[in-house]
């Protein structure tokens, strides 16, 4: 899809170095990812095991943003399923690694990337879920505006004790 010259397309391997740069560039203002520098290669944060699909926003050959859909890890999937009546862990798909280049904020790209990921999840007959650091107020606000609701919290082992637990959010609605 293209609006204002911005195209959303599947991520290609050649996009990953540029995405790593964008992620690093925007991290000081967004604090996403929360741990920085990461204790592993940035490329491993961007391209994850269990990934179903990933997209980039691009204009004139420049990558401006990213989102992925992954299988939630076993513990996280179990926590989500416990809060969503009638939903099994294997019926979930997680929206993850959503970010937009610093210079491209405010253009609606985050919402467009999110909508693309959700459409993919629903087309697969799965329930969209995500986790978010509650201090990432802009991200939380975006999710809530788009109908996501908080269904629980989770404290992963990597999260510092002085940080609030992650919010677990789900998007209700049709799955087909």
TAKA-V533572 format. One record per residue. SS is DSSP state (~ for helix, > for strand, _ for the rest). PSI is psi as a letter, one per 30 degrees, with the letter a starting at -180 (NA if undefined). OMEGA is omega in degrees with one decimal (NA if undefined). Layout:
ss=[SS | SS]
psi=[PSI | PSI]
omega=[OMEGA | OMEGA]
//
This chain:
ss=[_ | > | > | _ | _ | > | > | > | > | > | _ | _ | ~ | ~ | ~ | ~ | ~ | ~ | ~ | ~ | ~ | ~ | ~ | ~ | ~ | ~ | ~ | ~ | ~ | ~ | _ | _ | _ | _ | _ | _ | _ | _ | _ | _ | _ | ~ | ~ | ~ | ~ | ~ | _ | _ | _ | _ | > | > | > | > | > | > | > | > | > | _ | _ | > | > | > | > | > | > | > | > | > | _ | _ | _ | ~ | ~ | ~ | ~ | ~ | ~ | ~ | ~ | ~ | ~ | _ | _ | _ | _ | _ | ~ | ~ | ~ | > | > | > | > | > | > | > | > | > | _ | ~ | ~ | ~ | _ | _ | _ | _ | ~ | ~ | ~ | ~ | ~ | ~ | ~ | ~ | ~ | ~ | ~ | ~ | ~ | ~ | ~ | _ | _ | _ | > | > | > | > | > | > | > | _ | _ | _ | ~ | ~ | ~ | ~ | ~ | ~ | ~ | ~ | ~ | _ | _ | > | > | > | > | > | > | > | _ | _ | _ | _ | _ | _ | _ | _ | _ | _ | _ | > | > | > | > | > | > | _ | _ | _ | _ | _]
psi=[k | k | k | h | f | k | k | k | l | k | k | l | e | f | f | e | e | e | e | e | e | e | e | e | e | f | e | f | e | f | h | k | l | e | k | k | l | l | g | l | k | e | e | f | e | e | j | l | k | g | k | e | l | k | l | l | k | k | k | h | f | k | k | f | l | k | l | l | k | l | k | k | l | e | e | e | e | e | e | e | e | f | f | j | k | g | k | l | e | f | g | l | k | k | k | l | h | j | l | k | k | e | f | g | k | g | f | g | e | e | e | e | e | e | e | e | e | e | e | e | e | e | f | g | g | l | k | k | l | l | k | k | k | f | f | i | e | e | e | e | e | e | e | e | f | g | g | k | k | k | f | a | l | k | j | l | f | f | k | k | f | g | k | l | l | k | k | k | k | l | j | l | a | k | g | NA]
omega=[-177.6 | 173.5 | -178.8 | 178.5 | 178.9 | 179.3 | 170.7 | -177.1 | 176.6 | 176.6 | 176.0 | 178.0 | -179.3 | 179.0 | -169.1 | 178.3 | 178.1 | 177.1 | 177.4 | 177.7 | 179.6 | 179.7 | 179.2 | -177.9 | -176.8 | -174.6 | -178.7 | 179.8 | -178.5 | -173.2 | 174.8 | -1.7 | -175.5 | 177.1 | 178.9 | -0.9 | 178.4 | 178.9 | 179.0 | -178.2 | 179.1 | 179.6 | 178.0 | 173.4 | -176.9 | -177.2 | -169.9 | 172.6 | 179.6 | -179.9 | 177.3 | -177.3 | 175.9 | -178.0 | 172.0 | 167.6 | -175.2 | 172.7 | 177.7 | 177.3 | 179.6 | 178.6 | -174.1 | -177.5 | -172.2 | 169.0 | 177.8 | 171.5 | -177.3 | 168.3 | 176.9 | 176.7 | -174.7 | -177.7 | 179.4 | 178.4 | 178.8 | 178.7 | 177.2 | -176.9 | 179.6 | -178.5 | -177.5 | -176.4 | 176.2 | -179.0 | 177.1 | 178.7 | -178.4 | 177.4 | -177.2 | 169.8 | -174.6 | 169.6 | -176.3 | 175.6 | 177.5 | 175.6 | -179.3 | 177.8 | -178.9 | -177.3 | -176.9 | 178.5 | 177.8 | 179.8 | -178.7 | -177.2 | 179.0 | 178.2 | 179.0 | 177.0 | 178.6 | 179.5 | 178.7 | 179.1 | 179.9 | 178.7 | 178.1 | -179.7 | -178.0 | 178.3 | 177.6 | 179.0 | -178.7 | 178.9 | 179.4 | 175.9 | 174.4 | 170.5 | -175.8 | 174.6 | -175.0 | 177.3 | 173.4 | -171.0 | 179.9 | 178.5 | 179.7 | 179.5 | 177.6 | -178.7 | -178.8 | 177.6 | -177.5 | 171.6 | 178.2 | 177.5 | 178.2 | -179.5 | 179.6 | 177.9 | -176.1 | 177.3 | 178.4 | -177.8 | -177.5 | -175.5 | -179.1 | -176.7 | -178.8 | 178.9 | 176.6 | 177.9 | 176.9 | 171.5 | 172.3 | -177.0 | 177.8 | 178.3 | 178.1 | 175.6 | -175.2 | 177.7 | 177.5 | NA]
//
